Amino acid sequence: MRHTLFACFCLGLTATAALAHETWIEPRSYQIAPDQTLEADLRNGEKFSGFKLAYVPSKQVRLDIVMDGVVTPVEGRMGDIPAVAAPVAGEGLAVVVYVSTQNILRYTEAEKFVNFTTHKDFAWVQDRHRERGLPEINFREGYIRHAKALVAVGNGQGQDMEMGLETEFVALDNPYLPDFDGVMDVKLLYQGAPRTDTQVEVFDRAPDGTVSISTTRTDAAGVAMVPVLPQHTYMIDAVVMREPTPEVAQSDDIVWQSLWADLTFTVR
């Protein structure tokens, strides 16, 4: 009961906290033994710190563990924390995949919309908002989260792959392998195509818990190269902002739709 009530509380917070907040998958351990249960929290917050979201099937489109091409849906009970607690067979690189349902937020202050679109590097949205004759306040945005996390099971051998998300990061390197060169290459996709010259926000949590935040950009192939450090944990984030289709705009009463891509991992 406590978990269920907490889940409802967290879901209520998400709608109001989403303006500059990320949702990510945080494994309780990024490197586990082959016979160990993979446990991971869904978190929402800012600066790589936030509250835990419970397992709520009605609020997720997808929650899977993928290893060696085998997709295993995560099955839990309503209100479970951690949201992911599942055994994995064998050893290799496990990728936890999460897609939320669409959530809705209402902008009651014009400044919040300006700050958000500026921070995420799509200030063009502000011009387009005015061109469309939309109000400065009391309009609604829909947002959908697409998150992945890399977990080494045993030897951690393996490679991330495209998971068919509408937007996602694909890790081109495996940070758990002995020959990892200290630069994490990630490809950013939207509807299966590379997103070029796009801002990527990088959150770096040091072993002492301090978090530093920086930005980089994808190149002509949609790839961002992120220098990383051993024993540090990283979250990489990018956002698509788009006008909803007329059908979605009407049914959900929204004027913008944001799609969030997120990837978390640590470095051996």
C-alpha positions in Angstrom: 0.0 0.0 0.0 2.8 2.4 0.9 4.4 1.7 -2.5 1.1 2.3 -4.4 0.5 5.6 -2.6 4.1 6.7 -3.2 3.7 5.8 -6.9 0.6 8.0 -7.2 2.5 10.8 -5.4 5.4 10.5 -7.8 3.2 10.5 -10.9 1.5 13.7 -9.6 4.9 15.3 -9.2 6.1 14.3 -12.7 3.6 16.5 -14.5 4.7 19.6 -12.6 8.4 18.8 -12.5 8.9 17.8 -16.1 10.0 21.2 -17.4 13.7 20.7 -17.0 13.7 17.3 -15.3 14.9 14.1 -16.8 13.6 10.6 -16.3 16.2 7.9 -16.3 16.9 4.3 -15.4 19.3 3.9 -12.5 20.5 0.3 -11.9 21.2 -0.4 -8.2 24.4 -1.9 -9.5 25.8 -1.4 -13.0 27.9 -4.5 -12.8 26.4 -7.7 -11.5 27.2 -11.4 -11.3 25.5 -13.8 -13.7 23.3 -15.3 -10.9 22.4 -11.9 -9.5 19.0 -10.2 -9.9 19.1 -7.1 -12.0 17.5 -4.3 -10.0 17.0 -0.8 -11.3 14.9 2.3 -10.3 13.1 4.6 -12.6 13.9 8.1 -11.4 12.7 11.6 -12.2 14.6 14.7 -11.2 17.3 17.2 -12.1 21.0 17.3 -11.9 21.2 13.5 -11.8 19.3 13.4 -8.5 15.6 12.6 -8.1 12.9 10.5 -6.6 12.0 6.9 -7.5 9.1 6.0 -9.7 7.2 2.8 -8.9 6.2 0.1 -11.3 2.9 1.2 -12.8 1.9 -0.7 -15.9 -0.6 1.8 -17.0 2.1 4.5 -17.2 4.5 2.6 -19.4 4.5 1.4 -23.0 7.6 -0.7 -22.6 9.9 -2.0 -19.8 12.3 -4.7 -21.0 15.7 -6.2 -20.5 17.5 -7.0 -23.7 20.6 -9.2 -23.8 22.2 -10.8 -26.8 19.1 -9.8 -28.9 16.7 -11.5 -26.6 13.9 -9.3 -25.3 12.5 -10.1 -21.9 9.6 -8.0 -20.6 9.9 -6.9 -17.0 6.9 -8.2 -15.0 6.2 -6.7 -11.6 3.5 -5.8 -9.2 1.7 -2.5 -9.1 3.7 -0.1 -6.9 6.9 -2.1 -6.8 10.1 -0.3 -6.0 12.6 -0.9 -7.6 10.5 -0.9 -10.8 12.9 -3.4 -12.3 13.8 -6.6 -10.4 14.4 -9.5 -12.7 16.8 -12.4 -13.1 19.0 -12.5 -16.2 20.2 -15.7 -17.9 23.9 -16.0 -18.8 26.3 -13.1 -18.9 26.9 -10.2 -21.3 25.7 -6.7 -21.8 22.1 -6.2 -20.6 20.2 -3.2 -21.8 17.2 -2.0 -19.8 14.7 -0.2 -21.9 11.8 2.0 -20.8 9.2 4.0 -22.7 6.5 5.9 -20.9 3.0 6.7 -21.9 2.3 10.3 -22.9 2.1 12.7 -19.9 0.7 16.2 -20.0 1.8 19.4 -18.4 0.3 22.9 -18.5 2.5 26.0 -18.7 1.1 28.6 -16.4 4.1 30.9 -16.7 5.6 32.1 -20.0 9.1 32.2 -18.6 9.2 28.5 -17.9 8.5 27.7 -21.6 11.1 30.2 -22.7 13.7 28.8 -20.2 13.0 25.2 -21.2 13.2 25.7 -24.9 16.3 27.8 -24.6 18.0 25.4 -22.3 17.3 22.4 -24.6 18.6 24.4 -27.6 15.4 24.8 -29.6 14.7 28.5 -29.2 13.1 28.3 -32.7 10.1 26.9 -30.9 9.4 30.3 -29.4 9.2 31.9 -32.8 7.0 29.1 -34.1 4.8 29.4 -31.0 4.1 33.0 -31.9 3.6 32.2 -35.6 0.9 29.7 -34.7 -0.9 32.3 -32.6 -0.6 30.3 -29.5 -1.2 31.8 -26.0 1.8 32.7 -23.8 0.3 30.8 -20.8 -2.2 28.1 -20.1 -1.3 25.8 -23.0 -0.4 22.1 -22.7 2.6 20.0 -23.8 2.6 16.2 -24.1 5.9 14.5 -23.3 7.1 10.9 -23.7 10.2 9.4 -22.1 12.6 6.9 -23.8 15.3 5.6 -21.5 18.0 3.0 -21.7 20.6 1.8 -19.2 23.7 -0.4 -19.8 24.4 -3.2 -17.2 27.4 -5.6 -17.3 26.3 -9.1 -16.3 29.4 -11.1 -15.6 32.0 -10.4 -18.3 29.7 -7.7 -19.8 30.6 -8.7 -23.3 28.2 -7.4 -26.0 26.9 -4.4 -27.8 24.0 -2.1 -27.6 21.7 -2.0 -30.6 18.7 -0.1 -31.9 15.6 -0.9 -29.9 13.1 0.6 -32.2 12.3 3.6 -29.9 10.9 6.7 -31.6 14.0 8.5 -30.2 17.0 6.8 -28.5 20.7 6.7 -27.9 22.6 3.7 -29.2 25.9 3.1 -27.5 28.6 2.4 -30.1 31.1 1.5 -27.3 30.9 -0.9 -24.3 32.3 0.9 -21.3 32.6 -2.3 -19.4 35.2 -3.9 -21.6 39.0 -3.9 -20.8 39.9 -2.3 -24.1 37.4 0.6 -23.8 39.4 3.8 -24.8 37.7 6.3 -22.4 35.6 8.0 -25.1 31.9 6.9 -25.2 30.5 7.2 -28.7 26.7 7.3 -28.9 24.4 7.7 -31.9 21.3 9.7 -31.4 18.3 8.6 -33.5 14.8 10.0 -34.2 12.4 7.7 -36.0 15.4 5.5 -37.0 17.4 8.3 -38.6 20.5 10.0 -37.1 19.9 13.4 -35.5 22.7 15.7 -36.7 24.1 18.8 -35.1 21.9 18.3 -32.0 22.6 19.3 -28.4 23.4 16.4 -26.1 23.5 17.1 -22.3 25.9 15.0 -20.3 25.6 14.5 -16.5 28.7 13.1 -14.8 28.5 11.7 -11.3 31.8 11.3 -9.6 32.5 8.5 -7.0 32.0 11.1 -4.2 28.5 11.9 -5.5 29.3 15.3 -7.0 27.6 15.9 -10.4 29.0 18.0 -13.3 26.9 19.0 -16.3 28.1 19.8 -19.8 26.8 19.8 -23.4 28.2 18.5 -26.6 26.7 18.1 -30.1 26.2 15.3 -32.6 28.2 15.3 -35.8 27.1 14.7 -39.4 26.5 11.1 -38.6 24.4 11.8 -35.5 27.2 10.6 -33.2 28.4 12.4 -30.1 31.8 11.6 -28.5 31.8 11.9 -24.8 35.0 11.6 -22.8 34.4 9.6 -19.6 36.3 8.6 -16.5 36.6 5.2 -14.7 34.2 4.7 -11.8 32.1 7.7 -12.8 28.4 7.2 -13.7 26.9 9.1 -16.7 23.5 10.1 -17.9 23.2 11.4 -21.5 20.0 13.3 -22.5 18.5 14.8 -25.7 15.0 16.1 -26.5 13.0 16.3 -29.7 10.3 19.1 -29.8 7.6 18.8 -32.4 4.2 19.9 -33.3 1.7 17.2 -32.6 -0.4 15.7 -35.4 -3.9 17.2 -35.6 -5.4 14.0 -34.3 -3.1 14.0 -31.2 -3.5 17.7 -30.7 -7.2 17.4 -30.6 -7.5 14.3 -28.6 -5.0 15.3 -25.9 -5.5 19.0 -26.1 -1.8 19.7 -26.5 0.0 22.2 -28.8 3.6 20.8 -28.4 5.0 17.3 -27.9 8.5 16.5 -26.6 10.2 13.2 -26.9 13.1 12.6 -24.4 16.0 10.2 -25.1 18.2 9.1 -22.1 21.0 6.7 -21.6 22.8 5.8 -18.3 25.9 3.7 -17.7 29.0 3.6 -15.6 32.7 3.0 -16.6 34.5 0.0 -15.3 
